């Protein structure tokens, strides 16, 4: 029920029972306050928000005053100003003097209050609390010398989050905020949600990392920021924790059309940035994505957009992840799409560059079929497009090129052209097609995930020994930690910090690879150089050598052949909008960026198709809400020893079974079952909950009051 109150002569209609402070602030009338926060129970301890009420003696904290019909309130008078200044001076007496040394300088609520009220602690006997700054906790710093006992952090931890890690404590003659017996936060069952840092008005409790307002979300929600497609990671993990698995899959599908495939092979940049790694280990985000994809019931389709036919035609050159993504969105936008694929099947690197024991082909096929069902899409396989702009002359209104990097790099070493020497792209494609063969002794040159795929495939083809040699030290290899571990389990012998100056041979066939230790890496003229360590040469026996040292597009050196401007390495030159050098042609994926990742190729295709749609007269909007609305409960509750809960590892077929029986045992990485998925989902810090908390409001935000100053 609404009631009418009057504040400083201004008549307001507000909800009965609403506290007067919020009633004033909501209507642009500023009343100084410090302990108040709109998301927290009122405390009334700072005494800055005091007001006078007609017919009542004395002053009352407006945060504890409920609005009643006919109430007449005064927020400014000599008496009120005197008492407020006294309260502020008492707070300042135990607060560090020099604001310029404060890490929250320029973003501190108390600092702006000091400026607003024009006060200092000059009249008071000042004291130094002498608390040592506690920087022993992950993510959060406690600097209790700055604390003004507003109690926001305690209320956020106890009342908003329901965790109860923070409380008031006494140290000597001083009252402080901390944990029971001054424990580390992890030993007090802290959930590291950082709500305490969000509501703190002085920087007493603050983030370990510094951030500007413009970068706050990227810094404090890094999993989503690190994902090239910006999938809402916390949202789908929360749906998994709630056992709403189709909704979790729908969240992923809002940004990418391959949730399950990515759950097998995504490079998971999100995990590299996960804040849980500061506690013990990152959340296994990729495996959770895969679990969501495996439990997709298609209910998201009811919320998908499909626009009316436009009569426009788009040619997509390349049927890999980027091409398929562009084709799907192009069709959903109402355009007629034709995919031209040089191979016999769609899928690109997902099919021809990643072995089937890592990414099952039925998964790839199912997700491709789902894409092809999204609209008017025609597929022409076994079709090579030699000049992309020529398609514009054949009746297409726009062309999107995503032919990937399917040509392996053969380094110009002595012996590199001997029989038995091949390159990664050719070898993995032959493995997919069932035509690959290896000798008994295989050497793979390179240190990335593709090199490990080559090594694993070689074992599955019957190799007796498989060696890998690379320039990088073990910890600097581009291959992921788990893939290196799996390779070692299977028997791959790694040779790190090695160069390979020569491939030896006899009678035209390779017999081995000479390797040599290197050191003293440095940059000279923009290039990485190193020293070869004399006396460290050795020869690894090899009747099969596989270069896994990079890939590039299958485009000739002459730009005129393909019809588009190229960069060094024969990659297609594009602008920030993925437009190529010829009007009406766009490109994305590895053919633009170099060999990167499936998720990055998808992100590039999303950007490109939005631009193509605008070019064709559309609005370029491809965003859609496929998942149901989610209520993210701010009360996450206490969980004992939360910070020590170990990362959940997937079910993996043990070696050597996964090598010997690779055709029948299914994918080597079996992912999560229900119990593991729920356990891992519950490890998430839910960093996004912080963005539900109302940001602090400075007096200058209240224009009505600012104009009166």
Buried (B, 14 or more C-beta within 10 A) or exposed (E): EEBEBBBBEEEBEBEEEBBBBBBBBEBBBBBBBBBBBBBBEBBBBBBBBBBBBEEEEEBBBBBBBEBEEEBBBBBBEEEBEEBBBBBBBBBBBBBBEEBEEBEBEEBBBBBBBBEBBEBEBEEBEEEEBEBEEBEEBBBBBBBBBBBBBBBBBBBBBBBBBBBBBBBEBEEEEBEBBBBEEEEEBBBBBBBBBBBBBBBBBBBBBBBBEEEEEEEBBEBBBBBBBBBBBBBBBBBBBBBBBBEBBBBBBBBBBBBBBBBBBBBBBBBBBBBBBBBBBBBBBBBBBBBBBBBBBBBBEEBBBEBBBEBEEBEBBBBBBBBBBBBBBBBBBBBBBBBBBBBBBBBEBBBBBBBBBBBBBBBBEEBBBBBBEBBBEBBBBBBEEEBEBEEBBBBBEEEBBBBBBBBBBBBBBBEEBEBBEBEBBBBBBBBBBBBBEEEBEBBEBBBBBBBBBBBBBBBBBBBBBEBEBBBBBBBBEEEEBEBBEBBBEBBEBBBBBBBBBBBBBBBBBEEEEBBBBBBBBBEEBEEEEEEEEBEBBEEBEEBBBBBBBBBBBBBBBBBEEEBEEBBBEBEEEBBBBBEEEBBBBBEBBBBBBBBBBBBBBBBBBBBBBBBBBBBBBEBBEBEBEBEBEBBBEBEEBBEBEBBEEBBEBEBBEBEBBEBEEBBEEBEEBEBBBBBBEEEBBBBBBBBBBBBBBBBBBEEBBBBEBBEEBBEEE
